[in-house]
Amino acid sequence: MFVLPDFIGKGFGKILMNDFLNKLKNIDGQKVILNSEPNAETFYAKFGFVKIGQIETSIKDRYLPIMELNF
């Protein structure tokens, strides 16, 4: 999921995430793991995701947070 920078902060990400989380109720699973854009880590944390690690990118000194949500 990605929201273009011009639309960040306008509620579209929240709509998409709430739709995604509602769809999780219909599957047989226990958790979601995702690689986050570093600037979106706080966004995912608001929905209950926690950082469990990070992945180094091809850009020097840049890491993607690995986020997990148990449901």
PDB file of N, CA, C and O in Angstrom:
ATOM      1  N   MET A   1       0.856  -1.161   0.000  1.00  0.00           N
ATOM      2  CA  MET A   1       0.000   0.000   0.000  1.00  0.00           C
ATOM      3  C   MET A   1       0.901   1.221   0.000  1.00  0.00           C
ATOM      4  O   MET A   1       1.897   1.277   0.721  1.00  0.00           O
ATOM      5  N   PHE A   2       0.541   2.186  -0.810  1.00  0.00           N
ATOM      6  CA  PHE A   2       1.333   3.415  -0.888  1.00  0.00           C
ATOM      7  C   PHE A   2       0.414   4.578  -1.227  1.00  0.00           C
ATOM      8  O   PHE A   2      -0.461   4.467  -2.086  1.00  0.00           O
ATOM      9  N   VAL A   3       0.623   5.680  -0.547  1.00  0.00           N
ATOM     10  CA  VAL A   3      -0.127   6.900  -0.824  1.00  0.00           C
ATOM     11  C   VAL A   3       0.876   7.921  -1.369  1.00  0.00           C
ATOM     12  O   VAL A   3       1.916   8.165  -0.758  1.00  0.00           O
ATOM     13  N   LEU A   4       0.560   8.501  -2.501  1.00  0.00           N
ATOM     14  CA  LEU A   4       1.447   9.500  -3.093  1.00  0.00           C
ATOM     15  C   LEU A   4       1.643  10.673  -2.134  1.00  0.00           C
ATOM     16  O   LEU A   4       0.719  11.051  -1.414  1.00  0.00           O
ATOM     17  N   PRO A   5       2.847  11.247  -2.125  1.00  0.00           N
ATOM     18  CA  PRO A   5       3.145  12.330  -1.177  1.00  0.00           C
ATOM     19  C   PRO A   5       2.126  13.463  -1.163  1.00  0.00           C
ATOM     20  O   PRO A   5       1.840  14.008  -0.097  1.00  0.00           O
ATOM     21  N   ASP A   6       1.576  13.830  -2.305  1.00  0.00           N
ATOM     22  CA  ASP A   6       0.595  14.926  -2.335  1.00  0.00           C
ATOM     23  C   ASP A   6      -0.683  14.602  -1.563  1.00  0.00           C
ATOM     24  O   ASP A   6      -1.452  15.502  -1.229  1.00  0.00           O
ATOM     25  N   PHE A   7      -0.911  13.313  -1.277  1.00  0.00           N
ATOM     26  CA  PHE A   7      -2.144  12.901  -0.610  1.00  0.00           C
ATOM     27  C   PHE A   7      -1.923  12.431   0.829  1.00  0.00           C
ATOM     28  O   PHE A   7      -2.878  12.057   1.510  1.00  0.00           O
ATOM     29  N   ILE A   8      -0.683  12.448   1.292  1.00  0.00           N
ATOM     30  CA  ILE A   8      -0.384  12.061   2.671  1.00  0.00           C
ATOM     31  C   ILE A   8      -0.985  13.108   3.610  1.00  0.00           C
ATOM     32  O   ILE A   8      -0.890  14.309   3.361  1.00  0.00           O
ATOM     33  N   GLY A   9      -1.600  12.635   4.686  1.00  0.00           N
ATOM     34  CA  GLY A   9      -2.194  13.527   5.675  1.00  0.00           C
ATOM     35  C   GLY A   9      -3.622  13.926   5.375  1.00  0.00           C
ATOM     36  O   GLY A   9      -4.190  14.772   6.066  1.00  0.00           O
ATOM     37  N   LYS A  10      -4.212  13.323   4.347  1.00  0.00           N
ATOM     38  CA  LYS A  10      -5.585  13.666   3.969  1.00  0.00           C
ATOM     39  C   LYS A  10      -6.581  12.557   4.319  1.00  0.00           C
ATOM     40  O   LYS A  10      -7.758  12.647   3.971  1.00  0.00           O
ATOM     41  N   GLY A  11      -6.109  11.510   5.006  1.00  0.00           N
ATOM     42  CA  GLY A  11      -7.009  10.458   5.455  1.00  0.00           C
ATOM     43  C   GLY A  11      -7.116   9.251   4.542  1.00  0.00           C
ATOM     44  O   GLY A  11      -7.782   8.277   4.890  1.00  0.00           O
ATOM     45  N   PHE A  12      -6.468   9.294   3.372  1.00  0.00           N
ATOM     46  CA  PHE A  12      -6.570   8.164   2.448  1.00  0.00           C
ATOM     47  C   PHE A  12      -5.875   6.912   2.979  1.00  0.00           C
ATOM     48  O   PHE A  12      -6.385   5.804   2.817  1.00  0.00           O
ATOM     49  N   GLY A  13      -4.718   7.084   3.610  1.00  0.00           N
ATOM     50  CA  GLY A  13      -4.001   5.947   4.187  1.00  0.00           C
ATOM     51  C   GLY A  13      -4.821   5.267   5.270  1.00  0.00           C
ATOM     52  O   GLY A  13      -4.852   4.040   5.357  1.00  0.00           O
ATOM     53  N   LYS A  14      -5.480   6.061   6.087  1.00  0.00           N
ATOM     54  CA  LYS A  14      -6.322   5.522   7.156  1.00  0.00           C
ATOM     55  C   LYS A  14      -7.483   4.720   6.570  1.00  0.00           C
ATOM     56  O   LYS A  14      -7.821   3.652   7.080  1.00  0.00           O
ATOM     57  N   ILE A  15      -8.088   5.228   5.510  1.00  0.00           N
ATOM     58  CA  ILE A  15      -9.189   4.507   4.854  1.00  0.00           C
ATOM     59  C   ILE A  15      -8.683   3.172   4.313  1.00  0.00           C
ATOM     60  O   ILE A  15      -9.318   2.137   4.514  1.00  0.00           O
ATOM     61  N   LEU A  16      -7.536   3.195   3.623  1.00  0.00           N
ATOM     62  CA  LEU A  16      -6.971   1.966   3.070  1.00  0.00           C
ATOM     63  C   LEU A  16      -6.610   0.962   4.164  1.00  0.00           C
ATOM     64  O   LEU A  16      -6.890  -0.230   4.037  1.00  0.00           O
ATOM     65  N   MET A  17      -5.989   1.448   5.237  1.00  0.00           N
ATOM     66  CA  MET A  17      -5.576   0.544   6.315  1.00  0.00           C
ATOM     67  C   MET A  17      -6.787  -0.039   7.033  1.00  0.00           C
ATOM     68  O   MET A  17      -6.797  -1.232   7.338  1.00  0.00           O
ATOM     69  N   ASN A  18      -7.802   0.765   7.310  1.00  0.00           N
ATOM     70  CA  ASN A  18      -8.997   0.233   7.959  1.00  0.00           C
ATOM     71  C   ASN A  18      -9.680  -0.818   7.088  1.00  0.00           C
ATOM     72  O   ASN A  18     -10.171  -1.820   7.609  1.00  0.00           O
ATOM     73  N   ASP A  19      -9.720  -0.610   5.782  1.00  0.00           N
ATOM     74  CA  ASP A  19     -10.283  -1.606   4.871  1.00  0.00           C
ATOM     75  C   ASP A  19      -9.463  -2.894   4.921  1.00  0.00           C
ATOM     76  O   ASP A  19     -10.026  -3.986   4.988  1.00  0.00           O
ATOM     77  N   PHE A  20      -8.146  -2.769   4.889  1.00  0.00           N
ATOM     78  CA  PHE A  20      -7.260  -3.926   4.966  1.00  0.00           C
ATOM     79  C   PHE A  20      -7.477  -4.692   6.268  1.00  0.00           C
ATOM     80  O   PHE A  20      -7.608  -5.916   6.252  1.00  0.00           O
ATOM     81  N   LEU A  21      -7.516  -3.981   7.393  1.00  0.00           N
ATOM     82  CA  LEU A  21      -7.692  -4.631   8.693  1.00  0.00           C
ATOM     83  C   LEU A  21      -9.061  -5.317   8.791  1.00  0.00           C
ATOM     84  O   LEU A  21      -9.175  -6.386   9.392  1.00  0.00           O
ATOM     85  N   ASN A  22     -10.080  -4.720   8.214  1.00  0.00           N
ATOM     86  CA  ASN A  22     -11.400  -5.364   8.196  1.00  0.00           C
ATOM     87  C   ASN A  22     -11.373  -6.652   7.388  1.00  0.00           C
ATOM     88  O   ASN A  22     -12.032  -7.625   7.757  1.00  0.00           O
ATOM     89  N   LYS A  23     -10.625  -6.675   6.296  1.00  0.00           N
ATOM     90  CA  LYS A  23     -10.531  -7.885   5.467  1.00  0.00           C
ATOM     91  C   LYS A  23      -9.792  -9.005   6.198  1.00  0.00           C
ATOM     92  O   LYS A  23     -10.024 -10.181   5.919  1.00  0.00           O
ATOM     93  N   LEU A  24      -8.911  -8.656   7.125  1.00  0.00           N
ATOM     94  CA  LEU A  24      -8.196  -9.675   7.891  1.00  0.00           C
ATOM     95  C   LEU A  24      -9.150 -10.522   8.727  1.00  0.00           C
ATOM     96  O   LEU A  24      -8.849 -11.676   9.034  1.00  0.00           O
ATOM     97  N   LYS A  25     -10.275  -9.968   9.089  1.00  0.00           N
ATOM     98  CA  LYS A  25     -11.246 -10.699   9.900  1.00  0.00           C
ATOM     99  C   LYS A  25     -11.809 -11.902   9.164  1.00  0.00           C
ATOM    100  O   LYS A  25     -12.352 -12.811   9.793  1.00  0.00           O
ATOM    101  N   ASN A  26     -11.688 -11.923   7.834  1.00  0.00           N
ATOM    102  CA  ASN A  26     -12.255 -12.987   7.017  1.00  0.00           C
ATOM    103  C   ASN A  26     -11.231 -14.025   6.577  1.00  0.00           C
ATOM    104  O   ASN A  26     -11.541 -14.888   5.756  1.00  0.00           O
ATOM    105  N   ILE A  27     -10.019 -13.953   7.111  1.00  0.00           N
ATOM    106  CA  ILE A  27      -9.014 -14.942   6.725  1.00  0.00           C
ATOM    107  C   ILE A  27      -8.554 -15.730   7.944  1.00  0.00           C
ATOM    108  O   ILE A  27      -8.718 -15.301   9.086  1.00  0.00           O
ATOM    109  N   ASP A  28      -7.986 -16.870   7.673  1.00  0.00           N
ATOM    110  CA  ASP A  28      -7.457 -17.717   8.734  1.00  0.00           C
ATOM    111  C   ASP A  28      -5.971 -17.429   8.866  1.00  0.00           C
ATOM    112  O   ASP A  28      -5.150 -18.060   8.201  1.00  0.00           O
ATOM    113  N   GLY A  29      -5.631 -16.492   9.707  1.00  0.00           N
ATOM    114  CA  GLY A  29      -4.237 -16.112   9.897  1.00  0.00           C
ATOM    115  C   GLY A  29      -4.018 -15.604  11.299  1.00  0.00           C
ATOM    116  O   GLY A  29      -4.959 -15.467  12.081  1.00  0.00           O
ATOM    117  N   GLN A  30      -2.772 -15.327  11.607  1.00  0.00           N
ATOM    118  CA  GLN A  30      -2.441 -14.880  12.947  1.00  0.00           C
ATOM    119  C   GLN A  30      -1.709 -13.545  12.989  1.00  0.00           C
ATOM    120  O   GLN A  30      -1.789 -12.808  13.972  1.00  0.00           O
ATOM    121  N   LYS A  31      -0.990 -13.243  11.896  1.00  0.00           N
ATOM    122  CA  LYS A  31      -0.236 -11.994  11.911  1.00  0.00           C
ATOM    123  C   LYS A  31       0.064 -11.519  10.501  1.00  0.00           C
ATOM    124  O   LYS A  31      -0.006 -12.273   9.531  1.00  0.00           O
ATOM    125  N   VAL A  32       0.404 -10.230  10.425  1.00  0.00           N
ATOM    126  CA  VAL A  32       0.826  -9.588   9.189  1.00  0.00           C
ATOM    127  C   VAL A  32       2.225  -9.038   9.440  1.00  0.00           C
ATOM    128  O   VAL A  32       2.479  -8.409  10.467  1.00  0.00           O
ATOM    129  N   ILE A  33       3.126  -9.279   8.498  1.00  0.00           N
ATOM    130  CA  ILE A  33       4.470  -8.720   8.570  1.00  0.00           C
ATOM    131  C   ILE A  33       4.690  -7.901   7.305  1.00  0.00           C
ATOM    132  O   ILE A  33       4.393  -8.360   6.202  1.00  0.00           O
ATOM    133  N   LEU A  34       5.210  -6.688   7.468  1.00  0.00           N
ATOM    134  CA  LEU A  34       5.447  -5.835   6.307  1.00  0.00           C
ATOM    135  C   LEU A  34       6.746  -5.073   6.463  1.00  0.00           C
ATOM    136  O   LEU A  34       7.247  -4.875   7.570  1.00  0.00           O
ATOM    137  N   ASN A  35       7.280  -4.651   5.326  1.00  0.00           N
ATOM    138  CA  ASN A  35       8.434  -3.755   5.299  1.00  0.00           C
ATOM    139  C   ASN A  35       7.885  -2.353   5.101  1.00  0.00           C
ATOM    140  O   ASN A  35       7.181  -2.082   4.128  1.00  0.00           O
ATOM    141  N   SER A  36       8.209  -1.471   6.023  1.00  0.00           N
ATOM    142  CA  SER A  36       7.651  -0.123   5.999  1.00  0.00           C
ATOM    143  C   SER A  36       8.630   0.884   5.412  1.00  0.00           C
ATOM    144  O   SER A  36       9.846   0.739   5.539  1.00  0.00           O
ATOM    145  N   GLU A  37       8.090   1.885   4.779  1.00  0.00           N
ATOM    146  CA  GLU A  37       8.866   3.086   4.469  1.00  0.00           C
ATOM    147  C   GLU A  37       9.240   3.686   5.830  1.00  0.00           C
ATOM    148  O   GLU A  37       8.379   3.784   6.704  1.00  0.00           O
ATOM    149  N   PRO A  38      10.499   4.089   6.031  1.00  0.00           N
ATOM    150  CA  PRO A  38      10.879   4.619   7.347  1.00  0.00           C
ATOM    151  C   PRO A  38       9.977   5.744   7.847  1.00  0.00           C
ATOM    152  O   PRO A  38       9.696   5.815   9.043  1.00  0.00           O
ATOM    153  N   ASN A  39       9.522   6.612   6.968  1.00  0.00           N
ATOM    154  CA  ASN A  39       8.665   7.723   7.394  1.00  0.00           C
ATOM    155  C   ASN A  39       7.245   7.286   7.720  1.00  0.00           C
ATOM    156  O   ASN A  39       6.471   8.078   8.258  1.00  0.00           O
ATOM    157  N   ALA A  40       6.882   6.039   7.406  1.00  0.00           N
ATOM    158  CA  ALA A  40       5.534   5.542   7.682  1.00  0.00           C
ATOM    159  C   ALA A  40       5.477   4.662   8.932  1.00  0.00           C
ATOM    160  O   ALA A  40       4.412   4.149   9.278  1.00  0.00           O
ATOM    161  N   GLU A  41       6.597   4.485   9.603  1.00  0.00           N
ATOM    162  CA  GLU A  41       6.624   3.627  10.789  1.00  0.00           C
ATOM    163  C   GLU A  41       5.612   4.075  11.842  1.00  0.00           C
ATOM    164  O   GLU A  41       4.916   3.241  12.422  1.00  0.00           O
ATOM    165  N   THR A  42       5.523   5.359  12.092  1.00  0.00           N
ATOM    166  CA  THR A  42       4.572   5.886  13.072  1.00  0.00           C
ATOM    167  C   THR A  42       3.136   5.631  12.635  1.00  0.00           C
ATOM    168  O   THR A  42       2.281   5.315  13.463  1.00  0.00           O
ATOM    169  N   PHE A  43       2.866   5.766  11.339  1.00  0.00           N
ATOM    170  CA  PHE A  43       1.532   5.494  10.801  1.00  0.00           C
ATOM    171  C   PHE A  43       1.113   4.068  11.133  1.00  0.00           C
ATOM    172  O   PHE A  43       0.021   3.851  11.658  1.00  0.00           O
ATOM    173  N   TYR A  44       1.967   3.099  10.834  1.00  0.00           N
ATOM    174  CA  TYR A  44       1.624   1.696  11.106  1.00  0.00           C
ATOM    175  C   TYR A  44       1.492   1.430  12.604  1.00  0.00           C
ATOM    176  O   TYR A  44       0.644   0.642  13.022  1.00  0.00           O
ATOM    177  N   ALA A  45       2.326   2.085  13.409  1.00  0.00           N
ATOM    178  CA  ALA A  45       2.254   1.903  14.861  1.00  0.00           C
ATOM    179  C   ALA A  45       0.890   2.337  15.404  1.00  0.00           C
ATOM    180  O   ALA A  45       0.404   1.758  16.375  1.00  0.00           O
ATOM    181  N   LYS A  46       0.273   3.339  14.796  1.00  0.00           N
ATOM    182  CA  LYS A  46      -1.052   3.790  15.239  1.00  0.00           C
ATOM    183  C   LYS A  46      -2.111   2.706  15.064  1.00  0.00           C
ATOM    184  O   LYS A  46      -3.156   2.743  15.713  1.00  0.00           O
ATOM    185  N   PHE A  47      -1.840   1.743  14.190  1.00  0.00           N
ATOM    186  CA  PHE A  47      -2.782   0.645  13.948  1.00  0.00           C
ATOM    187  C   PHE A  47      -2.373  -0.630  14.678  1.00  0.00           C
ATOM    188  O   PHE A  47      -2.963  -1.688  14.458  1.00  0.00           O
ATOM    189  N   GLY A  48      -1.377  -0.535  15.537  1.00  0.00           N
ATOM    190  CA  GLY A  48      -0.987  -1.677  16.353  1.00  0.00           C
ATOM    191  C   GLY A  48       0.224  -2.449  15.872  1.00  0.00           C
ATOM    192  O   GLY A  48       0.631  -3.415  16.517  1.00  0.00           O
ATOM    193  N   PHE A  49       0.814  -2.046  14.751  1.00  0.00           N
ATOM    194  CA  PHE A  49       2.026  -2.715  14.280  1.00  0.00           C
ATOM    195  C   PHE A  49       3.196  -2.341  15.188  1.00  0.00           C
ATOM    196  O   PHE A  49       3.279  -1.218  15.684  1.00  0.00           O
ATOM    197  N   VAL A  50       4.097  -3.301  15.398  1.00  0.00           N
ATOM    198  CA  VAL A  50       5.307  -3.042  16.180  1.00  0.00           C
ATOM    199  C   VAL A  50       6.522  -3.388  15.331  1.00  0.00           C
ATOM    200  O   VAL A  50       6.483  -4.302  14.507  1.00  0.00           O
ATOM    201  N   LYS A  51       7.586  -2.651  15.542  1.00  0.00           N
ATOM    202  CA  LYS A  51       8.823  -2.898  14.810  1.00  0.00           C
ATOM    203  C   LYS A  51       9.507  -4.129  15.383  1.00  0.00           C
ATOM    204  O   LYS A  51       9.734  -4.217  16.590  1.00  0.00           O
ATOM    205  N   ILE A  52       9.835  -5.082  14.512  1.00  0.00           N
ATOM    206  CA  ILE A  52      10.496  -6.312  14.964  1.00  0.00           C
ATOM    207  C   ILE A  52      11.888  -6.464  14.360  1.00  0.00           C
ATOM    208  O   ILE A  52      12.590  -7.433  14.650  1.00  0.00           O
ATOM    209  N   GLY A  53      12.286  -5.519  13.529  1.00  0.00           N
ATOM    210  CA  GLY A  53      13.598  -5.580  12.898  1.00  0.00           C
ATOM    211  C   GLY A  53      13.717  -4.515  11.837  1.00  0.00           C
ATOM    212  O   GLY A  53      12.895  -3.602  11.754  1.00  0.00           O
ATOM    213  N   GLN A  54      14.758  -4.643  11.019  1.00  0.00           N
ATOM    214  CA  GLN A  54      14.941  -3.705   9.924  1.00  0.00           C
ATOM    215  C   GLN A  54      15.769  -4.358   8.837  1.00  0.00           C
ATOM    216  O   GLN A  54      16.524  -5.297   9.087  1.00  0.00           O
ATOM    217  N   ILE A  55      15.614  -3.842   7.617  1.00  0.00           N
ATOM    218  CA  ILE A  55      16.333  -4.344   6.454  1.00  0.00           C
ATOM    219  C   ILE A  55      17.131  -3.190   5.870  1.00  0.00           C
ATOM    220  O   ILE A  55      16.600  -2.098   5.668  1.00  0.00           O
ATOM    221  N   GLU A  56      18.385  -3.430   5.604  1.00  0.00           N
ATOM    222  CA  GLU A  56      19.218  -2.414   4.978  1.00  0.00           C
ATOM    223  C   GLU A  56      18.842  -2.300   3.502  1.00  0.00           C
ATOM    224  O   GLU A  56      18.624  -3.310   2.833  1.00  0.00           O
ATOM    225  N   THR A  57      18.768  -1.077   3.002  1.00  0.00           N
ATOM    226  CA  THR A  57      18.451  -0.857   1.594  1.00  0.00           C
ATOM    227  C   THR A  57      19.742  -0.638   0.803  1.00  0.00           C
ATOM    228  O   THR A  57      20.835  -0.636   1.368  1.00  0.00           O
ATOM    229  N   SER A  58      19.601  -0.458  -0.496  1.00  0.00           N
ATOM    230  CA  SER A  58      20.769  -0.189  -1.342  1.00  0.00           C
ATOM    231  C   SER A  58      21.299   1.227  -1.130  1.00  0.00           C
ATOM    232  O   SER A  58      22.395   1.555  -1.586  1.00  0.00           O
ATOM    233  N   ILE A  59      20.532   2.058  -0.447  1.00  0.00           N
ATOM    234  CA  ILE A  59      20.966   3.418  -0.116  1.00  0.00           C
ATOM    235  C   ILE A  59      21.751   3.364   1.189  1.00  0.00           C
ATOM    236  O   ILE A  59      21.257   2.854   2.194  1.00  0.00           O
ATOM    237  N   LYS A  60      22.949   3.877   1.174  1.00  0.00           N
ATOM    238  CA  LYS A  60      23.811   3.820   2.355  1.00  0.00           C
ATOM    239  C   LYS A  60      23.122   4.414   3.585  1.00  0.00           C
ATOM    240  O   LYS A  60      22.539   5.496   3.526  1.00  0.00           O
ATOM    241  N   ASP A  61      23.203   3.685   4.697  1.00  0.00           N
ATOM    242  CA  ASP A  61      22.660   4.109   5.994  1.00  0.00           C
ATOM    243  C   ASP A  61      21.147   4.301   5.992  1.00  0.00           C
ATOM    244  O   ASP A  61      20.626   5.067   6.803  1.00  0.00           O
ATOM    245  N   ARG A  62      20.430   3.616   5.092  1.00  0.00           N
ATOM    246  CA  ARG A  62      18.959   3.689   5.064  1.00  0.00           C
ATOM    247  C   ARG A  62      18.406   2.293   5.319  1.00  0.00           C
ATOM    248  O   ARG A  62      18.833   1.322   4.694  1.00  0.00           O
ATOM    249  N   TYR A  63      17.465   2.202   6.232  1.00  0.00           N
ATOM    250  CA  TYR A  63      16.891   0.918   6.639  1.00  0.00           C
ATOM    251  C   TYR A  63      15.365   0.985   6.569  1.00  0.00           C
ATOM    252  O   TYR A  63      14.759   2.017   6.858  1.00  0.00           O
ATOM    253  N   LEU A  64      14.764  -0.133   6.179  1.00  0.00           N
ATOM    254  CA  LEU A  64      13.309  -0.249   6.185  1.00  0.00           C
ATOM    255  C   LEU A  64      12.896  -0.999   7.449  1.00  0.00           C
ATOM    256  O   LEU A  64      13.380  -2.104   7.690  1.00  0.00           O
ATOM    257  N   PRO A  65      12.015  -0.420   8.255  1.00  0.00           N
ATOM    258  CA  PRO A  65      11.525  -1.133   9.428  1.00  0.00           C
ATOM    259  C   PRO A  65      10.682  -2.351   9.011  1.00  0.00           C
ATOM    260  O   PRO A  65       9.884  -2.279   8.076  1.00  0.00           O
ATOM    261  N   ILE A  66      10.874  -3.447   9.713  1.00  0.00           N
ATOM    262  CA  ILE A  66      10.009  -4.617   9.556  1.00  0.00           C
ATOM    263  C   ILE A  66       8.958  -4.504  10.660  1.00  0.00           C
ATOM    264  O   ILE A  66       9.294  -4.452  11.843  1.00  0.00           O
ATOM    265  N   MET A  67       7.687  -4.467  10.267  1.00  0.00           N
ATOM    266  CA  MET A  67       6.586  -4.243  11.211  1.00  0.00           C
ATOM    267  C   MET A  67       5.705  -5.492  11.267  1.00  0.00           C
ATOM    268  O   MET A  67       5.508  -6.177  10.264  1.00  0.00           O
ATOM    269  N   GLU A  68       5.185  -5.768  12.453  1.00  0.00           N
ATOM    270  CA  GLU A  68       4.342  -6.948  12.651  1.00  0.00           C
ATOM    271  C   GLU A  68       3.066  -6.569  13.400  1.00  0.00           C
ATOM    272  O   GLU A  68       3.083  -5.745  14.314  1.00  0.00           O
ATOM    273  N   LEU A  69       1.967  -7.189  12.992  1.00  0.00           N
ATOM    274  CA  LEU A  69       0.684  -7.022  13.674  1.00  0.00           C
ATOM    275  C   LEU A  69       0.122  -8.400  13.927  1.00  0.00           C
ATOM    276  O   LEU A  69      -0.093  -9.161  12.983  1.00  0.00           O
ATOM    277  N   ASN A  70      -0.121  -8.737  15.176  1.00  0.00           N
ATOM    278  CA  ASN A  70      -0.797  -9.976  15.540  1.00  0.00           C
ATOM    279  C   ASN A  70      -2.280  -9.698  15.636  1.00  0.00           C
ATOM    280  O   ASN A  70      -2.694  -8.709  16.241  1.00  0.00           O
ATOM    281  N   PHE A  71      -3.089 -10.575  15.037  1.00  0.00           N
ATOM    282  CA  PHE A  71      -4.540 -10.372  15.081  1.00  0.00           C
ATOM    283  C   PHE A  71      -5.254 -11.651  15.402  1.00  0.00           C
ATOM    284  O   PHE A  71      -6.482 -11.670  15.481  1.00  0.00           O
TER     285      PHE A  71
END
